[in-house]
Amino acid sequence: MSNNTLIPLGDASVIAAPPSPNAAYSDPTSVLHNKTWLMADDEPGSWTASFGFAFTPARMRLWNSDVDGTGIKSFSLTPLSTSGLSNLSYVDPAELTRFFCDSQCPLADDPSPGYQDFYFVNLISMNAFRLDISSWYGNSGGFRGIQLFGDFQASTSPSTGTSVSSASSTSTRISTSATAPTSTNSAPPRTDATLSGGAIAGIVIGALAVAATLIAIACFIFWRRKSKRTPQLDEKFIPLGGRHEVEANGTSPAKCREELDSHVVSELDVTPARQELDAAAVHEVPGDTSLK
């Protein structure tokens, strides 16, 4: 929400009490036109404004009275759409420190800045509000100007029938809007918390580190399972009965061929044909008498 978009207050319906006995300061609508309104002497009072449209204020600017040392010393603001007080924050002009208030919000009487800004802690939509003045400077309380900044909705002005545009980034005024004294309109320090660049970078790096760890664990588990399914063997092929078997004893192919050759030679030396030839020669020669 913008703190610099002016909400038009010129057509507000205003009531106030108790009024000052001095007619020059008794009109409560005079504060909408940068003129001082005062209450009766030594009495608390209130100033109430109603509007023909809804708005959500983010900042309120008040100008204190400039008549004979009078003015508001402390006040509270109540949206008439709710039953509670508005929580406000402000910067003390003497200490330059931010404070919070609700029932006893102080308004400085130092004329040098001319005004004091109050910020709404809780943003609430409303179409009417009341300022309750509980203490004052001099003989009576009063003030000479008010402005609200924030968002508002389009509607038709109840008194003139003119259309009031909805809020935008540019300040919007209707012809009867209050005119404010010339002053600088500097935006207040932001109070909403945001993540710094370092915090965002830390979150990103942490997320990448977690992702890299999970990927590494998944790759390690996959490698272990693959290793168990595929054992590493040093194969040696030995011919037995026309088949090949695998022996993981580290024997080289050359050694395997030597053992195969010796096995074949040993089998050839003891063939049944040679044994039958020797037996026939031994038994037939002694028994053959015709040779004599």
HELIX and SHEET records of a PDB file:
HELIX    1   1 ALA A   23  TYR A   25  5                                   3    
HELIX    2   2 PRO A   28  HIS A   33  5                                   6    
HELIX    3   3 GLY A  197  ARG A  229  1                                  33    
HELIX    4   4 PRO A  253  ASP A  269  1                                  17    
HELIX    5   5 PRO A  272  GLU A  284  1                                  13    
HELIX    6   6 THR A  289  LEU A  291  5                                   3    
SHEET    1   A 3 LEU A   6  ILE A   7  0                                        
SHEET    2   A 3 GLY A 142  PHE A 152 -1                                        
SHEET    3   A 3 TRP A  37  LEU A  38 -1                                        
SHEET    1   B 4 LEU A   6  ILE A   7  0                                        
SHEET    2   B 4 GLY A 142  PHE A 152 -1                                        
SHEET    3   B 4 GLY A  45  ASN A  64 -1                                        
SHEET    4   B 4 SER A  13  ALA A  17 -1                                        
SHEET    1   C 6 LEU A   6  ILE A   7  0                                        
SHEET    2   C 6 GLY A 142  PHE A 152 -1                                        
SHEET    3   C 6 GLY A  45  ASN A  64 -1                                        
SHEET    4   C 6 GLN A 116  PHE A 120 -1                                        
SHEET    5   C 6 LEU A  88  VAL A  91 -1                                        
SHEET    6   C 6 ARG A  98  CYS A 101 -1                                        
SHEET    1   D 6 LEU A   6  ILE A   7  0                                        
SHEET    2   D 6 GLY A 142  PHE A 152 -1                                        
SHEET    3   D 6 GLY A  45  ASN A  64 -1                                        
SHEET    4   D 6 MET A 126  TYR A 137 -1                                        
SHEET    5   D 6 GLY A  71  PRO A  79 -1                                        
SHEET    6   D 6 CYS A 105  PRO A 106 -1                                        
SHEET    1   E 2 SER A 155  THR A 156  0                                        
SHEET    2   E 2 SER A 163  VAL A 164 -1                                        
SHEET    1   F 2 PHE A 237  LEU A 240  0                                        
SHEET    2   F 2 ARG A 243  VAL A 246 -1                                        
END                                                                             
